Amino acid sequence: MGELEKILIMINRWGYLNTEQVALLTQKSFISAKRILERNIKKRFL
């Protein structure tokens, strides 16, 4: 399962995720998770 799919599944369950939760979910550093979120927001996935 890809990073975006994991993020979207958890958002559907909880309603929101903060950057720390995304970092834990994708097993990335805080900075990497922030970049993932920013990239997906630009692509209008989130």
Rosetta blueprint (number, residue, H / E / L):
1 M L
2 G L
3 E H
4 L H
5 E H
6 K H
7 I H
8 L H
9 I H
10 M H
11 I H
12 N H
13 R H
14 W H
15 G L
16 Y L
17 L L
18 N L
19 T H
20 E H
21 Q H
22 V H
23 A H
24 L H
25 L H
26 T H
27 Q L
28 K L
29 S L
30 F H
31 I H
32 S H
33 A H
34 K H
35 R H
36 I H
37 L H
38 E H
39 R H
40 N H
41 I H
42 K H
43 K L
44 R L
45 F L
46 L L
